[in-house]
Structure formats: C-alpha cells, structure tokens
Amino acid sequence: MLIRLRYGRRLQTYLKIGACVLVGLCYFAFLFRESLNAYEHRERVTAAELEAESEPSKQQLKLKRQQLQRQRILAKQQEQGKASTGGNVSAGSSSPVAAVPPPPASTLNPVYEYSEELHSRTERELQRRSEHLAAVCDRYKLQEKYPPNPWEFFVSPGHNNLVWCNVFKAASSTWMYYFNILAGYDVKYLQRTETQPLELARKRFPRPELGELMELLPSALSFLFVRDPFERILSAYRNKLEGNKNTFYKALGNKIVHRYRKRNLGGPWPRCGPTFEEFVRFLIAEHAAGKRFDEHWAPIYSFCTPCSVNFTIIGKTETFQRDSEFIIRQAGLESLLLGLGKLPQRKQRKIGNQARSGVKSEALVERYFADLDRSTLDQLLKIYRIDFELFDYDYLRYYDMVHPWSMEQTTSASASVVPAGGTTSTTASLALGGHSTQGQATT
C-alpha cells in the first residue's frame, strides 16, 4: 500500500514537471515565431525603402531619354525646314515655303513656349524686381530691423546650391513637390502617400543654421515666390478658418469668434467659423500686442527677410509658370523637373491647401473686402504695407472695395435716427473716418 502511494505521488510529480516543460517549449516557440515575423517585416520595409530610393534614378533616366528624343525630332524638323526652303529658293519659286516651326520645348505649362527672347525679357524683369526691392529696403533701413531668419529655408547643395524660402499661400505646394523630387522621392510614391509634403521634404532638407545659410548664399541660386499680400491672407483665411472645417485651426477659429462676435443674451455661440472681418480684427489685435503670426499669414518681410537675404530671383505667383521655368533652367535641372507629370487633382487640392470650391481667392477679393470699413483697412495696411511696397503691389485699389465709414460710426449714426412723419433721416453732413461719405442713403 505504501509503495503504491509513493509511486502515485512520483507519477504526479513527473506529470507536473512534464507539463511545465511543455508550456515552456510552447512559450519559447511562440517567442521565436514572433521574432521571425518581426525580422521578415523589417526586411520587407527595408527592401521597400531601397526600392523607393532607387526608383528616382529610373525616372530620371526615362526623362533624359524623352528629352533626347525630343531634341532629335526638333533637329530633324529644322533640317527638313531648311532643306525645303533652300529647294524652293533655288527653283526660283515666287512664294518660298516657310520653315516648319519647331515644337515648343517641354515646359510647366503646355501653352507657354520658351524662347531666348522670352528668357532675356524675363531676366530684365527679375532684375527690375530686385532693384526695386533693394531701393525700398534702403529707404526704410529694413536690413537693421529684420535680421536673417533661416526657419523656412530649404537648401539643396547637391543641385547647384539651390536655396528656397517657402512662403506659405504663395504657390508653395508646387515647389515643395519639386524639392521632394530633388530629395529622391519617386513621383508615384508622392502621388499615393498620405504623408504631408513638408514633412517629407524636411527629412531630406533639415532647417539650416543661420551661419550655414549665410555662408552658402553668395554662391547659391536663391529664390522665393511672393503674392499680393491681401490675396494671400484671404487665401489663408478661406483654407484654414472659414467655416471651421480645418480641424487643426478649429480652436483658433472658436477663439476668434468668442473674442470678436457678439451673441444674444443667453443664446448659444454660433458653430460656424469666424467671418473675414473678425479674422482681420484678430490680426490687427495680435500685431498690436507684438505676438508672432502663424506662417500662413506672417508678412514676408519678417518671415523670409528679403532685405537681409540677397535673393537671386524674386518670383511672383502672377508669372509663376514663366518664373519657375527660368529658375529651373538657371539651376540646370531641366532633365529632373521639366515635363514632370502633375499630381492628381485631389492630391493637388490637399497638399496645395486649395479651396474645395476651386474658386481662386483673387476672384473673390472684392466680395470679402466689402465687409471691411476704411478704418480697419488702414490698420491692416500698417501690418502689410511693407510687403506691398517691397514687391510692387498696389494697395490703393482696396480702398475702392471697402466701406468709406467705420462700423462704430455706423452704429452711432443708426442710433441718432429720429422718426418724423413716418420717415427716418440721417445727418447729411456726417463725415466718417476723416472722409466724406458721398451718396449716403436717406430713408
């Protein structure tokens, strides 16, 4: 009996030990399988990254082959044109056949034809812009007030020292796309990725130090693109704040509404975003308090500091296609950037911060500025007038769009309305904001 009891206990012990060993083996097998899966996943990711990095070279070769093919076709057509013209002249024909015009070179805009004459004209216009900017900088001594700010510069030393200052809301998405091509990203990858272009570009082009930037600038091809200052802030408002549809700027939109909008006593706050007039009042208050502006509406004179950085080229959005091609040719990047396929429309709207309606801001300027009064426009000009002067834009045209009276004076005038014989009348000689109001209504 005692032997059986001992044997049973020993058997139980062996079974327990066996079960523990089995559990341990299963656990180690599980760990080994997970490690193997992780290793295979890492290998696949590495292979995909290497493939993505090798793809640009294939794309470049393809573009070079296309360019050589176009050059051969152009040369052949020119030879045929010369031969046909010579043959007609030698035969004594009274109406010689003109040479076949060469096809336009591959450009950013199919309608735009590149020529040496246009190149020279563009060069003279860019020189005039630089001279005008230098004169305004000297007039207001802006070099001393605004030292170089390297925060939003992109430097590509491997491409003839190309230096670009990214001005948001001034056709920046196209050149961000180009810099991502120069960084080595494949066109197809850029078309399908959900990563923001700015984030991709900064991985390859980190923000330069001030000393590094100033050392590189004398030998660099440096440029920026500018835009009418008020069209630029309107574009920023429509994309970031109008309707409170941009989640990143929603908190700022609510802040502006709470600060500048009056509501009915006890009523809820409206859920829509700030009006353009409220946004402008916010800008004026922030500037008066000396606060730093968001990069989408920061003045260019303090953001890219063009008076302290001697830019080689000052491009404008109004001549964007022409100026961009001039820069590309000056940098010798035709084979890389000219003739590139454009991004899909959905992608262009997303990375370019374009309005969903597709209507450009410059077509809506009058409608939005009609909500402002003359006094508000005067205060807004205190912020952006230097940009208007530096880049030779006309700010006087906006005075024809705004109300010639101020909102406060309109309110006080309405309060002074006195009923008489069933009609109301306002004081005819009311002068508002230091300007006479012609044609004021009498009801």
Secondary structure in CASP SS format (residue, H / E / C, confidence):
PFRMAT SS
TARGET T0000
AUTHOR 0000-0000-0000
METHOD secondary structure of the structure
MODEL  1
M C 1.00
L H 1.00
I H 1.00
R H 1.00
L H 1.00
R H 1.00
Y H 1.00
G H 1.00
R H 1.00
R H 1.00
L H 1.00
Q H 1.00
T H 1.00
Y H 1.00
L H 1.00
K H 1.00
I H 1.00
G H 1.00
A H 1.00
C H 1.00
V H 1.00
L H 1.00
V H 1.00
G H 1.00
L H 1.00
C H 1.00
Y H 1.00
F H 1.00
A H 1.00
F H 1.00
L H 1.00
F H 1.00
R H 1.00
E H 1.00
S H 1.00
L H 1.00
N H 1.00
A H 1.00
Y H 1.00
E H 1.00
H H 1.00
R H 1.00
E H 1.00
R H 1.00
V H 1.00
T H 1.00
A H 1.00
A H 1.00
E H 1.00
L H 1.00
E H 1.00
A H 1.00
E H 1.00
S H 1.00
E H 1.00
P H 1.00
S H 1.00
K H 1.00
Q H 1.00
Q H 1.00
L H 1.00
K H 1.00
L H 1.00
K H 1.00
R H 1.00
Q H 1.00
Q H 1.00
L H 1.00
Q H 1.00
R H 1.00
Q H 1.00
R H 1.00
I H 1.00
L H 1.00
A H 1.00
K H 1.00
Q H 1.00
Q H 1.00
E H 1.00
Q H 1.00
G H 1.00
K H 1.00
A H 1.00
S H 1.00
T H 1.00
G H 1.00
G H 1.00
N H 1.00
V H 1.00
S H 1.00
A C 1.00
G C 1.00
S C 1.00
S C 1.00
S C 1.00
P C 1.00
V C 1.00
A C 1.00
A C 1.00
V C 1.00
P C 1.00
P C 1.00
P C 1.00
P C 1.00
A C 1.00
S C 1.00
T C 1.00
L C 1.00
N C 1.00
P C 1.00
V C 1.00
Y C 1.00
E C 1.00
Y C 1.00
S C 1.00
E H 1.00
E H 1.00
L H 1.00
H H 1.00
S H 1.00
R H 1.00
T H 1.00
E H 1.00
R H 1.00
E H 1.00
L H 1.00
Q H 1.00
R H 1.00
R H 1.00
S H 1.00
E H 1.00
H H 1.00
L H 1.00
A H 1.00
A H 1.00
V H 1.00
C H 1.00
D H 1.00
R H 1.00
Y H 1.00
K C 1.00
L H 1.00
Q H 1.00
E H 1.00
K H 1.00
Y C 1.00
P C 1.00
P C 1.00
N C 1.00
P C 1.00
W C 1.00
E C 1.00
F E 1.00
F E 1.00
V E 1.00
S E 1.00
P C 1.00
G C 1.00
H C 1.00
N C 1.00
N C 1.00
L E 1.00
V E 1.00
W E 1.00
C E 1.00
N C 1.00
V C 1.00
F C 1.00
K C 1.00
A C 1.00
A C 1.00
S H 1.00
S H 1.00
T H 1.00
W H 1.00
M H 1.00
Y H 1.00
Y H 1.00
F H 1.00
N H 1.00
I H 1.00
L H 1.00
A C 1.00
G C 1.00
Y C 1.00
D C 1.00
V H 1.00
K H 1.00
Y H 1.00
L H 1.00
Q H 1.00
R H 1.00
T C 1.00
E C 1.00
T C 1.00
Q C 1.00
P H 1.00
L H 1.00
E H 1.00
L H 1.00
A H 1.00
R H 1.00
K H 1.00
R H 1.00
F C 1.00
P C 1.00
R C 1.00
P C 1.00
E C 1.00
L H 1.00
G H 1.00
E H 1.00
L H 1.00
M H 1.00
E H 1.00
L H 1.00
L H 1.00
P H 1.00
S H 1.00
A C 1.00
L E 1.00
S E 1.00
F E 1.00
L E 1.00
F E 1.00
V E 1.00
R C 1.00
D C 1.00
P H 1.00
F H 1.00
E H 1.00
R H 1.00
I H 1.00
L H 1.00
S H 1.00
A H 1.00
Y H 1.00
R H 1.00
N H 1.00
K H 1.00
L C 1.00
E H 1.00
G H 1.00
N H 1.00
K C 1.00
N C 1.00
T H 1.00
F H 1.00
Y H 1.00
K H 1.00
A H 1.00
L H 1.00
G H 1.00
N H 1.00
K H 1.00
I H 1.00
V H 1.00
H H 1.00
R H 1.00
Y H 1.00
R C 1.00
K C 1.00
R C 1.00
N C 1.00
L C 1.00
G C 1.00
G C 1.00
P C 1.00
W C 1.00
P C 1.00
R C 1.00
C C 1.00
G C 1.00
P C 1.00
T C 1.00
F H 1.00
E H 1.00
E H 1.00
F H 1.00
V H 1.00
R H 1.00
F H 1.00
L H 1.00
I H 1.00
A H 1.00
E H 1.00
H H 1.00
A H 1.00
A C 1.00
G C 1.00
K C 1.00
R C 1.00
F C 1.00
D C 1.00
E C 1.00
H C 1.00
W C 1.00
A C 1.00
P C 1.00
I H 1.00
Y H 1.00
S H 1.00
F H 1.00
C C 1.00
T C 1.00
P C 1.00
C C 1.00
S C 1.00
V C 1.00
N C 1.00
F C 1.00
T C 1.00
I E 1.00
I E 1.00
G E 1.00
K E 1.00
T H 1.00
E H 1.00
T H 1.00
F H 1.00
Q H 1.00
R H 1.00
D H 1.00
S H 1.00
E H 1.00
F H 1.00
I H 1.00
I H 1.00
R H 1.00
Q H 1.00
A H 1.00
G C 1.00
L C 1.00
E H 1.00
S H 1.00
L H 1.00
L H 1.00
L C 1.00
G C 1.00
L C 1.00
G C 1.00
K C 1.00
L C 1.00
P C 1.00
Q H 1.00
R H 1.00
K H 1.00
Q H 1.00
R H 1.00
K H 1.00
I H 1.00
G C 1.00
N C 1.00
Q C 1.00
A C 1.00
R C 1.00
S C 1.00
G C 1.00
V C 1.00
K C 1.00
S H 1.00
E H 1.00
A H 1.00
L C 1.00
V H 1.00
E H 1.00
R H 1.00
Y H 1.00
F H 1.00
A C 1.00
D C 1.00
L C 1.00
D E 1.00
R H 1.00
S H 1.00
T H 1.00
L H 1.00
D H 1.00
Q H 1.00
L H 1.00
L H 1.00
K H 1.00
I H 1.00
Y H 1.00
R H 1.00
I H 1.00
D H 1.00
F H 1.00
E H 1.00
L H 1.00
F C 1.00
D C 1.00
Y C 1.00
D C 1.00
Y C 1.00
L H 1.00
R H 1.00
Y H 1.00
Y H 1.00
D H 1.00
M C 1.00
V C 1.00
H E 1.00
P C 1.00
W C 1.00
S C 1.00
M H 1.00
E H 1.00
Q H 1.00
T H 1.00
T H 1.00
S H 1.00
A H 1.00
S H 1.00
A H 1.00
S C 1.00
V C 1.00
V E 1.00
P E 1.00
A E 1.00
G C 1.00
G C 1.00
T E 1.00
T E 1.00
S E 1.00
T C 1.00
T C 1.00
A C 1.00
S C 1.00
L C 1.00
A E 1.00
L E 1.00
G C 1.00
G C 1.00
H E 1.00
S E 1.00
T C 1.00
Q C 1.00
G C 1.00
Q C 1.00
A C 1.00
T C 1.00
T C 1.00
END
